[in-house]
Amino acid sequence: MFDIAKYLQKFTKLSTSRGFFRESVVSSIKEICGIDIDPTKIDEKEGIVRINERPIIKSEIFLKKIKIIESVEKKIGKKIVDIL
């Protein structure tokens, strides 16, 4: 018999992984700002997202920071404090 609980457990692990988090941030920035960012340039620690990009890109993200934070929180269901 097919055990649905074991099957769905794979998706809960996926949603908590760092790769999923990075992809969620990248897609939110792409939707709101129209900027493509390499997912390896994104790091998160204690609810603070750090983006290692050129200053002009960081400035554009900073201008729309609140919308980006709301979008990421909806996608991952985790509280984001700030984007730096």
C-alpha positions as CSV (number, residue, x, y, z in Angstrom):
1,M,0.0,0.0,0.0
2,F,1.2,3.5,-0.8
3,D,2.1,5.5,2.3
4,I,1.3,9.2,1.6
5,A,2.9,10.4,4.8
6,K,6.4,9.3,3.7
7,Y,5.8,10.8,0.3
8,L,4.8,14.2,1.7
9,Q,7.7,14.2,4.1
10,K,10.1,14.7,1.2
11,F,8.4,18.0,0.5
12,T,8.7,19.3,4.0
13,K,12.4,18.7,3.9
14,L,12.6,20.6,0.6
15,S,10.8,23.6,2.0
16,T,13.2,24.0,4.8
17,S,16.4,23.6,2.8
18,R,18.8,26.5,2.1
19,G,18.4,26.0,-1.6
20,F,14.6,26.5,-1.5
21,F,15.1,29.6,0.6
22,R,17.6,31.1,-1.8
23,E,15.3,30.3,-4.8
24,S,12.4,31.9,-3.1
25,V,14.4,35.1,-2.5
26,V,15.6,35.2,-6.1
27,S,12.2,34.7,-7.5
28,S,10.7,37.4,-5.3
29,I,13.4,39.9,-6.3
30,K,12.8,38.9,-10.0
31,E,9.1,39.5,-9.7
32,I,9.3,42.8,-7.8
33,C,12.4,44.4,-9.2
34,G,13.0,42.6,-12.4
35,I,16.6,41.8,-11.4
36,D,18.3,38.4,-11.8
37,I,20.6,37.4,-8.9
38,D,22.8,34.4,-8.5
39,P,21.3,32.3,-5.7
40,T,24.8,31.6,-4.3
41,K,25.1,35.3,-3.5
42,I,22.3,35.1,-0.9
43,D,22.8,34.1,2.7
44,E,20.4,34.0,5.7
45,K,21.1,34.0,9.4
46,E,18.6,34.6,12.2
47,G,16.0,36.1,9.8
48,I,18.4,38.6,8.2
49,V,19.0,38.1,4.5
50,R,22.4,39.2,3.2
51,I,22.8,39.8,-0.6
52,N,26.4,40.1,-1.9
53,E,25.8,42.1,-5.1
54,R,27.0,45.3,-6.7
55,P,25.8,48.5,-4.9
56,I,23.5,49.5,-7.7
57,I,21.6,46.2,-7.4
58,K,21.5,46.4,-3.6
59,S,20.1,50.0,-3.9
60,E,17.2,48.8,-6.1
61,I,16.5,46.0,-3.7
62,F,16.6,48.4,-0.8
63,L,14.0,50.7,-2.4
64,K,11.5,47.8,-2.6
65,K,12.6,45.9,0.5
66,I,9.2,45.8,2.2
67,K,7.5,44.2,-0.8
68,I,10.3,41.7,-1.2
69,I,10.2,40.7,2.5
70,E,6.4,40.2,2.4
71,S,6.7,38.1,-0.8
72,V,9.4,35.9,0.6
73,E,7.5,35.4,3.9
74,K,4.4,34.2,2.0
75,K,6.5,31.8,-0.1
76,I,8.5,30.2,2.7
77,G,6.3,30.8,5.8
78,K,9.3,32.1,7.8
79,K,9.8,35.5,9.4
80,I,12.3,37.8,7.6
81,V,13.6,40.6,9.8
82,D,15.7,42.6,7.2
83,I,17.5,42.5,3.9
84,L,21.0,43.8,3.8
